[in-house]
Amino acid sequence: MPDTAALIRAQVSAMQKLAFMDGAWRGTAWTILPDGSKHQIIQTERIGPFLQGGVKVIEGRGYEPDGKVSFNAFATISYDVQKESYQMRSYAQGYAGDFTMVLTDKGYYWTIPMGPVQVRYTMTMENNEWVEIGERMVPGQPAQKFFEMRLKRLGDTDWPAAGAVSPG
């Protein structure tokens, strides 16, 4: 029988490497649309620990200049003790997927395989700013940047742990 307490301790310990993400964030983001034009929005992220810190919960929202939400995403990040790897489960724009997340000295990256093409998102912390880029990678060609967001931390958030249903 596995020692579940030891597994939870290992998960929580591994997830501490991502504690820098916790909080509320806001900044700008842009993406290249299919017609080649650049579309800019205000991007927000709220991120917090769940299950005693063993899982990271993320919600991203993109706002148009009029305040309308035009992008909404939800994700969880966890650490698989047996595989010794970080996993992201992402939901955005009608898609869902499970992706391996690789930590780096300054952040992380994760990749979406799309046949021979891959889409890679790379996050780095630069001068207390969250910088994330998206690149389309076609074999034999230089990576093509199609997305960038730059966020500043606004402060702490009690999300998602706040508001749990009480036992009585």
DSSP file (Angstrom, degrees, kcal/mol; ACC not computed):
  #  RESIDUE AA STRUCTURE BP1 BP2  ACC     N-H-->O    O-->H-N    N-H-->O    O-->H-N    TCO  KAPPA ALPHA  PHI   PSI    X-CA   Y-CA   Z-CA
    1    1 A M              0   0    0      0, 0.0     2,-0.0     0, 0.0     0, 0.0   0.000 360.0 360.0 360.0 128.7    0.0    0.0    0.0
    2    2 A P        -     0   0    0      0, 0.0     2,-1.3     0, 0.0     3,-0.1  -0.318 360.0-116.1 -68.0 150.8    1.5    3.4   -1.0
    3    3 A D     >  -     0   0    0      1,-0.2     4,-2.0     2,-0.1     3,-0.3  -0.736  32.4-173.9 -85.4  93.6    2.3    5.9    1.7
    4    4 A T  H  > S+     0   0    0     -2,-1.3     4,-2.6     1,-0.2     5,-0.2   0.835  80.7  57.4 -64.5 -32.6   -0.2    8.6    0.6
    5    5 A A  H  > S+     0   0    0      1,-0.2     4,-2.3     2,-0.2    -1,-0.2   0.905 107.9  47.6 -63.2 -39.7    1.1   11.1    3.2
    6    6 A A  H  > S+     0   0    0     -3,-0.3     4,-2.3     2,-0.2    -2,-0.2   0.891 110.8  51.6 -67.8 -39.1    4.6   10.8    1.7
    7    7 A L  H  X S+     0   0    0     -4,-2.0     4,-2.4     2,-0.2    -2,-0.2   0.930 110.7  47.9 -62.0 -45.1    3.2   11.2   -1.8
    8    8 A I  H  X S+     0   0    0     -4,-2.6     4,-2.9     1,-0.2     5,-0.2   0.917 110.8  51.2 -63.1 -43.3    1.4   14.4   -0.8
    9    9 A R  H  X S+     0   0    0     -4,-2.3     4,-2.4     1,-0.2    -1,-0.2   0.905 110.8  49.2 -60.1 -41.0    4.5   15.8    0.9
   10   10 A A  H  X S+     0   0    0     -4,-2.3     4,-2.3     2,-0.2    -2,-0.2   0.905 112.5  47.7 -65.8 -41.6    6.5   15.1   -2.2
   11   11 A Q  H  X S+     0   0    0     -4,-2.4     4,-2.5     2,-0.2    -2,-0.2   0.951 113.1  47.2 -62.4 -49.5    3.9   16.8   -4.4
   12   12 A V  H  X S+     0   0    0     -4,-2.9     4,-1.0     1,-0.2    -2,-0.2   0.903 112.1  50.8 -60.9 -42.0    3.7   19.9   -2.1
   13   13 A S  H >< S+     0   0    0     -4,-2.4     3,-0.6    -5,-0.2     4,-0.4   0.929 112.1  46.1 -61.9 -45.8    7.5   20.1   -2.0
   14   14 A A  H >< S+     0   0    0     -4,-2.3     3,-1.3     1,-0.2    -2,-0.2   0.878 109.1  55.5 -64.7 -37.7    7.8   20.0   -5.7
   15   15 A M  H >< S+     0   0    0     -4,-2.5     3,-1.9     1,-0.3    -1,-0.2   0.677  87.7  78.2 -72.3 -16.9    5.1   22.5   -6.2
   16   16 A Q  G X< S+     0   0    0     -4,-1.0     3,-1.6    -3,-0.6    -1,-0.3   0.778  81.1  69.3 -60.6 -25.1    6.9   25.0   -4.0
   17   17 A K  G <  S+     0   0    0     -3,-1.3    -1,-0.3    -4,-0.4     3,-0.2   0.698 101.1  46.8 -65.6 -17.4    9.1   25.7   -7.0
   18   18 A L  G X  S+     0   0    0     -3,-1.9     3,-1.9    -4,-0.1     4,-0.4   0.242  76.7 107.2-106.7  11.2    6.0   27.4   -8.6
   19   19 A A  G X   +     0   0    0     -3,-1.6     3,-1.4     1,-0.3    -1,-0.1   0.779  66.0  73.2 -60.9 -26.1    5.0   29.5   -5.6
   20   20 A F  G 3  S+     0   0    0      1,-0.3    -1,-0.3    -4,-0.2    -2,-0.1   0.721  89.7  61.5 -60.8 -19.6    6.2   32.6   -7.4
   21   21 A M  G <  S+     0   0    0     -3,-1.9    -1,-0.3    25,-0.0    -2,-0.2   0.751  78.3 110.6 -78.0 -23.9    3.2   32.3   -9.6
   22   22 A D    <   +     0   0    0     -3,-1.4     2,-0.2    -4,-0.4    26,-0.2  -0.195  58.1  44.0 -59.6 139.1    0.6   32.7   -6.8
   23   23 A G  E    S-A   47   0A   0     24,-2.7    24,-2.2   136,-0.2     2,-0.4  -0.752  92.3 -51.8 129.0-172.5   -1.4   35.9   -6.7
   24   24 A A  E     -AB  46 155A   0    131,-2.8   130,-3.6    -2,-0.2   131,-1.1  -0.882  52.0-172.9-105.3 136.9   -3.3   38.2   -9.0
   25   25 A W  E     +AB  45 153A   0     20,-2.8    20,-1.8    -2,-0.4     2,-0.3  -0.930   8.0 179.3-131.2 149.6   -1.6   39.5  -12.2
   26   26 A R  E     +AB  44 152A   0    126,-2.1   126,-2.8    -2,-0.3     2,-0.3  -0.992  22.5 108.0-150.9 146.9   -2.4   42.1  -14.9
   27   27 A G  E     -AB  43 151A   0     16,-2.1    16,-2.4    -2,-0.3     2,-0.3  -0.936  58.7 -52.9 179.1-154.3   -0.8   43.4  -18.0
   28   28 A T  E     -AB  42 150A   0    122,-1.5   122,-2.7    -2,-0.3     2,-0.3  -0.765  38.3-177.4-110.5 155.3   -0.9   43.4  -21.8
   29   29 A A  E     -AB  41 149A   0     12,-2.1    12,-2.8    -2,-0.3     2,-0.3  -0.989   2.7-170.2-145.2 150.2   -1.0   40.6  -24.3
   30   30 A W  E     -AB  40 148A   0    118,-2.5   118,-2.1    -2,-0.3     2,-0.3  -0.982   1.1-172.4-138.9 154.8   -1.0   40.4  -28.0
   31   31 A T  E     -AB  39 147A   0      8,-1.9     8,-2.9    -2,-0.3     2,-0.6  -0.986  28.5-117.1-141.6 151.0   -1.5   37.7  -30.6
   32   32 A I  E     -A   38   0A   0    114,-2.4     6,-0.2    -2,-0.3     5,-0.1  -0.809  34.4-142.8 -89.2 122.6   -1.1   37.5  -34.3
   33   33 A L    >   -     0   0    0      4,-3.1     3,-2.6    -2,-0.6    -1,-0.0  -0.332  29.0 -98.2 -79.9 164.9   -4.5   36.8  -35.9
   34   34 A P  T 3  S+     0   0    0      0, 0.0    -1,-0.1     0, 0.0    -2,-0.0   0.780 124.7  57.6 -55.5 -27.4   -5.0   34.5  -39.0
   35   35 A D  T 3  S-     0   0    0      2,-0.1     3,-0.1     1,-0.0    -3,-0.0   0.464 121.4-108.0 -83.1   1.1   -5.1   37.6  -41.2
   36   36 A G  S <  S+     0   0    0     -3,-2.6     2,-0.1     1,-0.3    -1,-0.0   0.343  76.9 130.9  92.7  -6.6   -1.7   38.7  -39.9
   37   37 A S        -     0   0    0     -5,-0.1    -4,-3.1     1,-0.1     2,-0.5  -0.450  58.8-119.6 -80.4 156.4   -2.9   41.6  -37.8
   38   38 A K  E     -A   32   0A   0     -6,-0.2     2,-0.5    -2,-0.1    -6,-0.2  -0.839  24.5-161.9 -97.5 127.4   -1.8   42.1  -34.2
   39   39 A H  E     -A   31   0A   0     -8,-2.9    -8,-1.9    -2,-0.5     2,-0.4  -0.948   5.7-161.2-113.3 124.6   -4.6   42.0  -31.6
   40   40 A Q  E     +A   30   0A   0     -2,-0.5     2,-0.3   -10,-0.2   -10,-0.2  -0.850  14.5 166.4-110.4 141.9   -3.9   43.5  -28.2
   41   41 A I  E     -A   29   0A   0    -12,-2.8   -12,-2.1    -2,-0.4     2,-0.6  -0.884  42.1-102.4-138.3 169.1   -5.8   42.9  -25.0
   42   42 A I  E     -AC  28  63A   0     21,-2.4    21,-3.3    -2,-0.3     2,-0.4  -0.895  43.1-157.0 -92.0 124.9   -5.5   43.4  -21.2
   43   43 A Q  E     -AC  27  62A   0    -16,-2.4   -16,-2.1    -2,-0.6     2,-0.3  -0.873  12.5-175.5-109.3 136.9   -4.6   40.1  -19.7
   44   44 A T  E     -AC  26  61A   0     17,-2.8    17,-2.4    -2,-0.4     2,-0.4  -0.944   3.0-171.6-126.2 152.1   -5.2   39.0  -16.1
   45   45 A E  E     -AC  25  60A   0    -20,-1.8   -20,-2.8    -2,-0.3     2,-0.4  -0.996   6.4-167.2-138.5 140.0   -4.3   35.8  -14.3
   46   46 A R  E     +AC  24  59A   0     13,-2.1    13,-2.0    -2,-0.4     2,-0.4  -0.999  17.0 177.9-127.7 132.2   -5.3   34.6  -10.8
   47   47 A I  E     +AC  23  58A   0    -24,-2.2   -24,-2.7    -2,-0.4    11,-0.2  -0.990   6.2 155.9-139.6 135.4   -3.3   31.7   -9.4
   48   48 A G  E     - C   0  57A   0      9,-2.1     9,-3.0    -2,-0.4     2,-0.2  -0.988  38.6 -96.3-155.6 164.6   -3.4   29.9   -6.2
   49   49 A P  E     - C   0  56A   0      0, 0.0   112,-0.3     0, 0.0     2,-0.3  -0.488  35.5-177.0 -82.4 154.1   -2.6   26.6   -4.4
   50   50 A F  E >>> + C   0  55A   0      5,-2.5     5,-2.0     1,-0.2     4,-0.6  -0.945  58.0  33.8-144.1 162.4   -5.1   23.9   -3.8
   51   51 A L  G >45S-     0   0    0     -2,-0.3     3,-1.7     1,-0.2    -1,-0.2   0.950 138.0 -47.2  52.3  56.5   -5.1   20.5   -2.1
   52   52 A Q  G 345S-     0   0    0      1,-0.3    -1,-0.2    -3,-0.1   -40,-0.0   0.680 111.0 -54.0  63.0  20.6   -2.7   21.6    0.6
   53   53 A G  G <45S+     0   0    0     -3,-0.5    -1,-0.3     2,-0.2    -2,-0.2   0.480 112.8 115.4  94.4   3.3   -0.4   23.1   -2.1
   54   54 A G  T <<5S+     0   0    0     -3,-1.7    25,-0.6    -4,-0.6     2,-0.4   0.625  76.3  40.8 -80.3 -13.2   -0.2   19.9   -4.2
   55   55 A V  E   <S-CD  50  78A   0     -5,-2.0    -5,-2.5    23,-0.1     2,-0.4  -0.995  71.1-144.9-136.5 140.4   -2.0   21.5   -7.2
   56   56 A K  E     -CD  49  77A   0     21,-2.9    21,-2.3    -2,-0.4     2,-0.4  -0.903  15.8-156.6-103.1 132.5   -1.8   25.0   -8.7
   57   57 A V  E     -CD  48  76A   0     -9,-3.0    -9,-2.1    -2,-0.4     2,-0.4  -0.934  12.6-174.3-114.1 133.4   -5.1   26.4  -10.1
   58   58 A I  E     -CD  47  75A   0     17,-2.7    17,-2.3    -2,-0.4     2,-0.4  -0.982  14.0-176.2-132.9 134.6   -5.0   29.2  -12.8
   59   59 A E  E     -CD  46  74A   0    -13,-2.0   -13,-2.1    -2,-0.4     2,-0.4  -0.995   9.7-168.6-127.1 128.8   -7.6   31.3  -14.5
   60   60 A G  E     -CD  45  73A   0     13,-2.3    13,-2.6    -2,-0.4     2,-0.4  -0.932   3.5-175.1-113.5 139.2   -6.7   33.7  -17.3
   61   61 A R  E     -CD  44  72A   0    -17,-2.4   -17,-2.8    -2,-0.4     2,-0.5  -0.999  10.2-157.7-133.7 134.7   -8.9   36.4  -18.7
   62   62 A G  E     -CD  43  71A   0      9,-2.9     8,-2.7    -2,-0.4     9,-1.4  -0.946  13.4-158.1-111.1 132.3   -8.3   38.6  -21.7
   63   63 A Y  E     -CD  42  69A   0    -21,-3.3   -21,-2.4    -2,-0.5     6,-0.2  -0.907   9.3-138.2-116.0 134.6  -10.3   41.9  -21.9
   64   64 A E    >   -     0   0    0      4,-2.9     3,-2.5    -2,-0.4   -23,-0.1  -0.345  42.2 -94.7 -74.4 165.9  -11.0   44.1  -24.9
   65   65 A P  T 3  S+     0   0    0      0, 0.0    -1,-0.1     0, 0.0   -24,-0.0   0.794 127.7  56.2 -55.4 -28.7  -10.8   47.9  -24.5
   66   66 A D  T 3  S-     0   0    0      2,-0.1    -3,-0.0     1,-0.0    -2,-0.0   0.434 122.4-106.1 -83.9   2.1  -14.5   48.0  -23.8
   67   67 A G  S <  S+     0   0    0     -3,-2.5     2,-0.1     1,-0.3    -1,-0.0   0.326  72.4 142.8  93.3  -7.7  -14.1   45.6  -20.9
   68   68 A K        -     0   0    0      1,-0.1    -4,-2.9    -5,-0.1     2,-0.6  -0.447  56.1-119.3 -69.2 137.5  -15.6   42.5  -22.6
   69   69 A V  E     +D   63   0A   0     -6,-0.2    -6,-0.2     1,-0.2     3,-0.1  -0.680  40.3 165.9 -76.8 118.7  -14.0   39.2  -21.9
   70   70 A S  E     +     0   0A   0     -8,-2.7     2,-0.3    -2,-0.6    -7,-0.2   0.493  65.1  37.0-111.9  -8.0  -12.7   37.9  -25.2
   71   71 A F  E     +D   62   0A   0     -9,-1.4    -9,-2.9     2,-0.0     2,-0.4  -0.985  59.8 171.7-144.8 133.8  -10.4   35.1  -23.8
   72   72 A N  E     +D   61   0A   0     -2,-0.3    21,-0.7   -11,-0.2     2,-0.3  -0.975   7.0 171.5-143.9 127.9  -10.9   32.9  -20.8
   73   73 A A  E     -DE  60  92A   0    -13,-2.6   -13,-2.3    -2,-0.4     2,-0.4  -0.955  13.3-163.9-136.4 154.0   -8.7   29.9  -19.9
   74   74 A F  E     +DE  59  91A   0     17,-2.3    17,-2.7    -2,-0.3     2,-0.3  -0.995  16.2 167.0-136.9 141.1   -8.5   27.6  -16.9
   75   75 A A  E     -DE  58  90A   0    -17,-2.3   -17,-2.7    -2,-0.4     2,-0.4  -0.991  22.0-151.9-150.8 157.3   -5.6   25.2  -16.0
   76   76 A T  E     -DE  57  89A   0     13,-2.1    13,-2.6    -2,-0.3     2,-0.4  -0.975   9.7-159.6-125.6 147.1   -4.2   23.1  -13.2
   77   77 A I  E     +DE  56  88A   0    -21,-2.3   -21,-2.9    -2,-0.4     2,-0.3  -0.991  19.2 165.4-124.2 135.3   -0.6   22.3  -12.7
   78   78 A S  E     -DE  55  87A   0      9,-2.4     9,-2.9    -2,-0.4     2,-0.5  -0.909  33.0-120.2-141.3 169.1    0.5   19.3  -10.6
   79   79 A Y  E     - E   0  86A   0    -25,-0.6     2,-0.8    -2,-0.3     7,-0.2  -0.968  16.1-147.3-116.4 126.2    3.6   17.2  -10.0
   80   80 A D  E  >> - E   0  85A   0      5,-3.2     4,-1.6    -2,-0.5     5,-1.3  -0.828   8.5-164.4 -92.6 108.2    3.5   13.5  -10.7
   81   81 A V  T  45S+     0   0    0     -2,-0.8    -1,-0.2     1,-0.2     5,-0.0   0.892  86.7  49.9 -62.5 -42.4    5.8   11.9   -8.1
   82   82 A Q  T  45S+     0   0    0      1,-0.2    -1,-0.2    -3,-0.1    -2,-0.0   0.903 120.1  35.4 -65.7 -41.2    6.2    8.6  -10.0
   83   83 A K  T  45S-     0   0    0      2,-0.2    -1,-0.2     0, 0.0    -2,-0.2   0.591  99.9-136.2 -86.6 -11.4    7.1   10.2  -13.3
   84   84 A E  T  <5 +     0   0    0     -4,-1.6     2,-0.3     1,-0.2    -3,-0.2   0.924  64.7 115.0  52.4  49.0    9.0   13.0  -11.6
   85   85 A S  E   < -E   80   0A   0     -5,-1.3    -5,-3.2    17,-0.0     2,-0.4  -0.986  67.4-116.8-147.0 155.5    7.4   15.6  -13.9
   86   86 A Y  E     -EF  79 101A   0     15,-0.8    15,-2.6    -2,-0.3     2,-0.4  -0.736  29.7-161.6 -91.3 139.0    5.1   18.6  -13.9
   87   87 A Q  E     -EF  78 100A   0     -9,-2.9    -9,-2.4    -2,-0.4     2,-0.4  -0.960   5.7-159.2-123.7 140.2    1.8   18.2  -15.7
   88   88 A M  E     -EF  77  99A   0     11,-3.2    11,-2.9    -2,-0.4     2,-0.6  -0.970   2.5-162.9-117.1 134.0   -0.6   21.0  -16.9
   89   89 A R  E     -EF  76  98A   0    -13,-2.6   -13,-2.1    -2,-0.4     2,-0.4  -0.980  22.2-171.2-111.6 118.7   -4.2   20.4  -17.7
   90   90 A S  E     -EF  75  97A   0      7,-2.6     7,-2.0    -2,-0.6     2,-0.4  -0.891  19.8-171.5-121.0 142.1   -5.5   23.3  -19.8
   91   91 A Y  E     +EF  74  96A   0    -17,-2.7   -17,-2.3    -2,-0.4     2,-0.3  -0.985  27.6 141.5-129.2 118.8   -8.9   24.4  -21.0
   92   92 A A  E >   -EF  73  95A   0      3,-2.2     3,-2.3    -2,-0.4   -19,-0.2  -0.947  61.4  -4.6-160.5 137.8   -9.1   27.3  -23.5
   93   93 A Q  T 3  S-     0   0    0    -21,-0.7     3,-0.1    -2,-0.3   -20,-0.1   0.800 128.3 -48.8  53.1  38.7  -11.1   28.3  -26.6
   94   94 A G  T 3  S+     0   0    0      1,-0.3    -1,-0.3     0, 0.0     2,-0.3   0.441 118.7 105.5  85.1  -0.2  -13.0   25.0  -26.7
   95   95 A Y  E <   -F   92   0A   0     -3,-2.3    -3,-2.2     2,-0.0     2,-0.3  -0.767  45.1-172.6-110.4 156.5   -9.9   22.9  -26.4
   96   96 A A  E     +F   91   0A   0     -2,-0.3     2,-0.3    -5,-0.2    -5,-0.2  -0.987  14.0 158.0-142.6 149.4   -8.6   20.8  -23.5
   97   97 A G  E     -F   90   0A   0     -7,-2.0    -7,-2.6    -2,-0.3     2,-0.5  -0.990  36.9-123.5-167.4 160.5   -5.3   19.0  -23.2
   98   98 A D  E     +F   89   0A   0     -2,-0.3     2,-0.4    -9,-0.2    -9,-0.2  -0.946  35.8 177.7-110.3 128.9   -2.7   17.5  -20.9
   99   99 A F  E     -F   88   0A   0    -11,-2.9   -11,-3.2    -2,-0.5     2,-0.3  -0.981  31.1-118.9-136.7 142.5    0.9   18.8  -21.4
  100  100 A T  E     -F   87   0A   0     -2,-0.4    11,-0.7    11,-0.3     2,-0.5  -0.639  28.9-152.7 -76.9 135.8    4.2   18.2  -19.7
  101  101 A M  E     -FG  86 110A   0    -15,-2.6   -15,-0.8    -2,-0.3     2,-0.5  -0.939   3.7-156.1-113.5 131.2    5.6   21.3  -18.2
  102  102 A V  E     - G   0 109A   0      7,-2.9     7,-1.8    -2,-0.5     2,-0.2  -0.929  10.9-138.6-112.7 123.6    9.4   21.7  -17.9
  103  103 A L  E     - G   0 108A   0     -2,-0.5     5,-0.3     5,-0.2     2,-0.2  -0.548  21.5-172.6 -78.9 144.7   10.8   24.1  -15.2
  104  104 A T        -     0   0    0      3,-2.5     3,-0.4    -2,-0.2    -1,-0.0  -0.705  42.9 -92.4-124.0 177.8   13.8   26.3  -16.1
  105  105 A D  S    S+     0   0    0     -2,-0.2    19,-0.0     1,-0.2    -2,-0.0   0.814 126.6  28.7 -61.9 -29.9   16.1   28.6  -14.1
  106  106 A K  S    S-     0   0    0     17,-0.1    19,-2.2    18,-0.0     2,-0.3   0.350 134.5 -52.0-115.2   4.3   13.8   31.5  -14.9
  107  107 A G  E     - H   0 124A   0     -3,-0.4    -3,-2.5    17,-0.2     2,-0.3  -0.804  68.8 -78.5 165.8-121.8   10.4   29.9  -15.3
  108  108 A Y  E     -GH 103 123A   0     15,-1.9    15,-3.0    -5,-0.3     2,-0.3  -0.970  21.4-144.8-164.3 171.7    9.0   27.1  -17.4
  109  109 A Y  E     -GH 102 122A   0     -7,-1.8    -7,-2.9    -2,-0.3     2,-0.3  -0.983   8.3-171.0-145.5 156.5    7.8   26.0  -20.9
  110  110 A W  E     -GH 101 121A   0     11,-2.0    11,-2.8    -2,-0.3     2,-0.4  -0.986  12.2-146.0-144.9 151.6    5.2   23.6  -22.2
  111  111 A T  E     - H   0 120A   0    -11,-0.7   -11,-0.3    -2,-0.3     9,-0.2  -0.932   6.5-152.4-127.1 139.7    4.5   22.4  -25.7
  112  112 A I  E     - H   0 119A   0      7,-3.4     7,-2.4    -2,-0.4     2,-0.3  -0.946  21.5-143.0-107.5 112.7    1.4   21.5  -27.7
  113  113 A P  E     + H   0 118A   0      0, 0.0     5,-0.2     0, 0.0     2,-0.1  -0.602  22.6 175.2 -76.0 134.7    2.2   18.8  -30.4
  114  114 A M  E >   - H   0 117A   0      3,-3.0     3,-1.5     1,-0.4    -2,-0.0  -0.581  61.1 -76.2-136.7  70.1    0.2   19.4  -33.6
  115  115 A G  T 3  S-     0   0    0      1,-0.3    -1,-0.4    -2,-0.1     0, 0.0  -0.561 111.1 -14.5  68.8-134.2    1.5   16.8  -36.0
  116  116 A P  T 3  S+     0   0    0      0, 0.0     2,-0.3     0, 0.0    -1,-0.3   0.701 130.3  77.6 -73.8 -16.7    4.9   17.9  -37.2
  117  117 A V  E <   -H  114   0A   0     -3,-1.5    -3,-3.0    21,-0.1     2,-0.4  -0.665  64.9-164.3 -91.6 146.5    4.3   21.4  -35.9
  118  118 A Q  E     -HI 113 137A   0     19,-2.2    19,-3.6    -2,-0.3     2,-0.5  -0.976  12.3-149.5-128.3 146.9    4.6   22.3  -32.3
  119  119 A V  E     -HI 112 136A   0     -7,-2.4    -7,-3.4    -2,-0.4     2,-0.5  -0.975  20.0-167.8-111.7 124.7    3.4   25.3  -30.3
  120  120 A R  E     -HI 111 135A   0     15,-2.6    15,-2.4    -2,-0.5     2,-0.5  -0.950  10.5-161.2-118.7 131.1    5.6   26.2  -27.4
  121  121 A Y  E     -HI 110 134A   0    -11,-2.8   -11,-2.0    -2,-0.5     2,-0.5  -0.946  11.4-169.3-107.7 127.0    4.8   28.6  -24.6
  122  122 A T  E     -HI 109 133A   0     11,-2.4    11,-2.3    -2,-0.5     2,-0.4  -0.974   1.7-166.3-122.1 125.0    7.8   29.9  -22.6
  123  123 A M  E     +HI 108 132A   0    -15,-3.0   -15,-1.9    -2,-0.5     2,-0.3  -0.918  10.4 172.4-112.0 134.4    7.4   31.8  -19.4
  124  124 A T  E     -HI 107 131A   0      7,-2.8     7,-2.9    -2,-0.4     2,-0.6  -0.984  30.5-130.7-135.3 150.2   10.2   33.7  -17.7
  125  125 A M  E     + I   0 130A   0    -19,-2.2     2,-0.5    -2,-0.3     5,-0.2  -0.909  31.1 177.8 -97.7 119.9   10.3   36.1  -14.7
  126  126 A E  E >   - I   0 129A   0      3,-2.9     3,-1.0    -2,-0.6    -2,-0.0  -0.967  68.2 -23.7-127.1 113.2   12.2   39.2  -15.8
  127  127 A N  T 3  S-     0   0    0     -2,-0.5    -1,-0.1     1,-0.3     3,-0.1   0.918 126.6 -50.0  52.7  49.4   12.6   42.1  -13.3
  128  128 A N  T 3  S+     0   0    0      1,-0.2    25,-0.6    24,-0.1     2,-0.4   0.729 116.2 120.6  60.6  25.1    9.5   41.0  -11.4
  129  129 A E  E <   -IJ 126 152A   0     -3,-1.0    -3,-2.9    23,-0.1     2,-0.7  -0.977  63.3-133.9-120.5 132.4    7.5   40.8  -14.6
  130  130 A W  E     -IJ 125 151A   0     21,-2.5    21,-2.7    -2,-0.4     2,-0.5  -0.761  28.3-175.7 -82.8 115.1    5.9   37.7  -15.9
  131  131 A V  E     +IJ 124 150A   0     -7,-2.9    -7,-2.8    -2,-0.7     2,-0.4  -0.969   4.7 175.9-116.7 123.3    6.8   37.4  -19.6
  132  132 A E  E     -IJ 123 149A   0     17,-2.4    17,-2.5    -2,-0.5     2,-0.3  -0.992   5.1-173.0-129.6 132.8    5.3   34.6  -21.7
  133  133 A I  E     -IJ 122 148A   0    -11,-2.3   -11,-2.4    -2,-0.4     2,-0.4  -0.913  13.0-147.6-122.4 151.7    5.7   34.1  -25.4
  134  134 A G  E     -IJ 121 147A   0     13,-2.1    12,-2.5    -2,-0.3    13,-1.3  -0.969  18.0-173.5-116.3 134.3    4.1   31.6  -27.8
  135  135 A E  E     -IJ 120 145A   0    -15,-2.4   -15,-2.6    -2,-0.4     2,-0.5  -0.985  21.1-140.5-131.0 138.9    6.0   30.3  -30.7
  136  136 A R  E     -IJ 119 144A   0      8,-2.8     8,-2.5    -2,-0.4     2,-0.6  -0.866  22.7-159.7 -93.3 124.7    4.9   28.1  -33.7
  137  137 A M  E     -I  118   0A   0    -19,-3.6   -19,-2.2    -2,-0.5     6,-0.1  -0.921  11.9-179.5-117.1 112.1    7.7   25.7  -34.5
  138  138 A V    >   -     0   0    0     -2,-0.6     3,-2.2     4,-0.3   -21,-0.1  -0.919  40.5-101.0-107.7 130.0    7.8   24.1  -37.9
  139  139 A P  T 3  S+     0   0    0      0, 0.0   -22,-0.0     0, 0.0    -1,-0.0  -0.216 106.9  14.3 -52.8 134.3   10.6   21.6  -38.6
  140  140 A G  T 3  S+     0   0    0      1,-0.2    -3,-0.0    -3,-0.0     0, 0.0   0.467 112.7  91.0  81.6   2.1   13.4   23.2  -40.6
  141  141 A Q  S <  S-     0   0    0     -3,-2.2    -1,-0.2     3,-0.0    -3,-0.2  -0.915  83.5 -98.8-127.1 153.8   12.2   26.8  -40.0
  142  142 A P        -     0   0    0      0, 0.0    -4,-0.3     0, 0.0    -6,-0.1  -0.389  53.8 -90.4 -65.7 150.4   12.9   29.4  -37.4
  143  143 A A        -     0   0    0     -6,-0.1     2,-0.6     1,-0.1    -6,-0.2  -0.337  38.7-140.8 -59.8 140.5   10.4   29.6  -34.6
  144  144 A Q  E     - J   0 136A   0     -8,-2.5    -8,-2.8    -3,-0.1     2,-0.4  -0.928   8.7-141.0-110.8 113.9    7.6   32.1  -35.3
  145  145 A K  E     + J   0 135A   0     -2,-0.6   -10,-0.2   -10,-0.2     3,-0.1  -0.586  32.9 159.4 -75.0 127.7    6.5   34.2  -32.4
  146  146 A F  E     +     0   0A   0    -12,-2.5  -114,-2.4    -2,-0.4     2,-0.3   0.407  58.8  39.5-126.0  -3.6    2.7   34.7  -32.4
  147  147 A F  E     +BJ  31 134A   0    -13,-1.3   -13,-2.1  -116,-0.2     2,-0.3  -0.999  51.5 170.6-150.8 143.4    1.9   35.6  -28.8
  148  148 A E  E     -BJ  30 133A   0   -118,-2.1  -118,-2.5    -2,-0.3     2,-0.4  -0.955   4.3-177.7-151.9 137.7    3.3   37.7  -25.9
  149  149 A M  E     -BJ  29 132A   0    -17,-2.5   -17,-2.4    -2,-0.3     2,-0.4  -0.996   6.6-167.0-133.6 145.4    2.0   38.7  -22.5
  150  150 A R  E     -BJ  28 131A   0   -122,-2.7  -122,-1.5    -2,-0.4     2,-0.3  -0.972  17.0-178.8-132.3 114.5    3.7   40.9  -19.9
  151  151 A L  E     -BJ  27 130A   0    -21,-2.7   -21,-2.5    -2,-0.4     2,-0.4  -0.885  18.3-152.8-121.8 145.8    2.2   40.9  -16.5
  152  152 A K  E     -BJ  26 129A   0   -126,-2.8  -126,-2.1    -2,-0.3     2,-0.4  -0.913  32.0-110.5-111.0 143.0    2.9   42.6  -13.2
  153  153 A R  E     -B   25   0A   0    -25,-0.6  -128,-0.3    -2,-0.4     3,-0.1  -0.587  26.3-171.3 -74.6 127.6    1.9   41.1   -9.9
  154  154 A L  E     -     0   0A   0   -130,-3.6     2,-0.3    -2,-0.4  -129,-0.2   0.758  52.1 -84.9 -88.0 -29.0   -1.0   43.0   -8.2
  155  155 A G  E     -B   24   0A   0   -131,-1.1  -131,-2.8  -133,-0.1    -1,-0.3  -0.960  62.7 -29.6 151.8-169.1   -0.9   41.2   -4.9
  156  156 A D        -     0   0    0     -2,-0.3     2,-0.3  -133,-0.2  -133,-0.1  -0.280  45.6-162.4 -75.2 161.9   -2.1   38.1   -3.1
  157  157 A T        -     0   0    0   -110,-0.2  -134,-0.1     2,-0.1    -2,-0.0  -0.988  20.9-149.0-141.2 146.6   -5.3   36.3   -3.8
  158  158 A D     >  +     0   0    0     -2,-0.3     4,-2.6     2,-0.1     3,-0.1   0.291  53.5 151.1 -95.1   9.5   -7.2   33.8   -1.6
  159  159 A W  T  4  +     0   0    0      1,-0.3  -136,-0.2     2,-0.2    -2,-0.1  -0.649  55.7  10.4 -81.6 139.6   -8.5   32.1   -4.7
  160  160 A P  T  4 S+     0   0    0      0, 0.0    -1,-0.3     0, 0.0  -110,-0.1  -0.983 125.5  53.7 -95.1  -0.2   -9.3   29.1   -5.1
  161  161 A A  T >4 S+     0   0    0   -112,-0.3     3,-0.7    -3,-0.1    -2,-0.2   0.793  88.2  92.6 -70.6 -28.0   -9.1   28.1   -1.5
  162  162 A A  T 3< S+     0   0    0     -4,-2.6    -4,-0.0     1,-0.2     0, 0.0  -0.282  80.6  29.9 -66.9 149.5  -11.5   30.8   -0.2
  163  163 A G  T 3  S+     0   0    0      1,-0.2    -1,-0.2    -4,-0.1     3,-0.1   0.682  74.2 167.9  82.2  18.2  -15.2   30.1    0.1
  164  164 A A    <   -     0   0    0     -3,-0.7     2,-0.3     1,-0.1    -1,-0.2  -0.310  45.9-100.3 -62.0 149.7  -15.1   26.3    0.8
  165  165 A V        -     0   0    0      1,-0.1    -1,-0.1     2,-0.0    -2,-0.0  -0.573  40.2-129.0 -72.4 128.7  -18.4   24.8    1.9
  166  166 A S        -     0   0    0     -2,-0.3    -1,-0.1     1,-0.1     0, 0.0  -0.352  14.7-117.1 -77.0 160.9  -18.3   24.4    5.7
  167  167 A P              0   0    0      0, 0.0    -1,-0.1     0, 0.0    -2,-0.0   0.586 360.0 360.0 -76.1  -8.0  -19.2   21.0    7.2
  168  168 A G              0   0    0      0, 0.0    -3,-0.0     0, 0.0    -2,-0.0   0.420 360.0 360.0-160.4 360.0  -22.2   22.4    9.1
